[in-house]
């Protein structure tokens, strides 16, 4: 079913269901009058679920063309801070390494140093993957 609307400052206003004594004003059968009154058919994106990305999001908006109004998807990448936050290792790994390093047990201290080294390397890898602009 085709819907008709006007686009004003990015806001979609659909044709009313009735106008004056005309019931069903917004129906396809009344398309000539709708077009004459400035309404245009609206073409929506049907499957928005396909617009997914783990490093950004999609924003949806409408654009007016000569003969219709079309819904558009615009990709917005997440900033480096958001991406880094989600990629950094858990802070509990750092705390665990520090506790081991500061214990009086040589075996634990050695494990902690390896664990801390791996933690730092992972953080450096994340910084390299998602650099500041």
C-alpha positions in Angstrom: 0.0 0.0 0.0 1.4 3.3 -1.0 1.4 6.1 1.6 1.6 9.8 0.8 3.2 12.6 2.7 4.9 16.0 2.7 8.4 16.6 4.0 8.9 19.8 5.9 12.2 20.5 7.6 13.0 16.8 7.8 9.6 15.9 9.3 7.3 13.6 7.5 3.6 14.6 7.6 1.3 11.9 6.2 -1.8 12.8 4.2 -4.9 12.8 6.5 -7.4 9.9 6.2 -10.2 12.4 5.3 -10.2 15.9 4.0 -13.4 17.9 3.9 -16.1 15.5 2.7 -13.6 13.1 1.2 -13.2 9.9 3.2 -10.2 7.8 2.3 -8.4 10.9 1.1 -5.0 9.2 1.8 -5.7 6.1 -0.3 -3.9 5.2 -3.5 -7.2 5.6 -5.5 -7.1 9.3 -4.7 -3.4 9.7 -5.9 -4.2 12.4 -8.4 -5.7 14.7 -5.8 -2.9 13.9 -3.3 -0.2 14.8 -5.9 -2.1 18.0 -6.8 -2.2 18.9 -3.1 1.6 18.5 -2.8 1.7 15.0 -1.3 4.2 12.6 -2.7 4.5 8.8 -2.4 6.8 7.6 0.4 9.3 4.9 -0.3 10.4 3.4 3.0 13.3 1.0 3.8 11.6 -2.3 4.5 14.3 -4.3 6.1 16.3 -2.0 8.5 17.7 -5.1 10.3 20.2 -5.5 7.4 21.8 -2.1 8.4 24.1 -3.3 11.2 27.8 -2.8 11.8 29.8 -3.4 14.9 31.9 -0.3 14.4 29.1 2.2 13.7 25.4 2.7 13.5 22.9 3.8 10.8 20.6 6.8 11.1 17.5 6.9 9.0 16.0 10.1 7.4 13.8 11.1 4.5 14.8 13.0 1.4 12.5 14.6 -1.1 13.0 13.7 -4.7 11.2 15.1 -7.7 8.4 12.5 -7.7 8.6 10.8 -4.3 10.0 10.9 -0.7 12.7 8.3 -0.1 13.9 7.0 3.3 17.7 7.0 3.4 20.2 5.2 5.7 23.3 7.2 6.7 26.3 5.4 8.2 27.7 7.0 11.4 30.9 5.3 12.6 31.5 5.2 16.3 34.3 7.4 17.6 37.6 6.0 18.7 36.8 6.3 22.4 33.7 4.1 22.1 35.6 1.5 20.0 38.5 1.4 22.4 36.3 1.1 25.5 34.7 -2.0 24.1 37.9 -3.5 22.9 40.1 -3.0 26.0 40.6 -6.1 28.2 38.7 -6.3 31.5 40.3 -4.2 34.3 40.1 -7.2 36.6 42.9 -8.8 34.6 45.1 -5.8 35.4 44.2 -5.9 39.1 44.9 -9.6 39.2 48.3 -9.1 37.6 49.2 -6.3 40.1 48.2 -8.4 43.1 50.4 -11.3 41.8 53.4 -9.0 41.2 53.1 -7.5 44.7 52.8 -10.9 46.4 55.7 -12.5 48.3 55.5 -15.6 46.1 58.1 -15.7 43.3 55.9 -18.0 41.1 52.9 -15.7 41.4 55.1 -12.7 40.8 56.4 -14.2 37.5 52.9 -15.1 36.4 51.8 -11.5 37.3 54.5 -9.9 35.2 53.6 -12.1 32.2 50.0 -11.2 32.7 50.7 -7.5 33.0 52.9 -7.6 29.9 50.0 -9.3 27.9 47.5 -6.8 29.3 49.7 -3.8 28.2 50.3 -5.3 24.8 46.5 -5.8 24.2 45.9 -2.2 25.2 48.6 -1.0 22.8 47.1 -3.1 20.0 43.7 -1.6 20.7 45.2 1.9 20.5 46.8 1.1 17.2 43.6 -0.4 15.8 41.5 2.6 16.9 43.9 5.7 16.8 42.9 9.1 17.9 41.9 11.3 14.9 
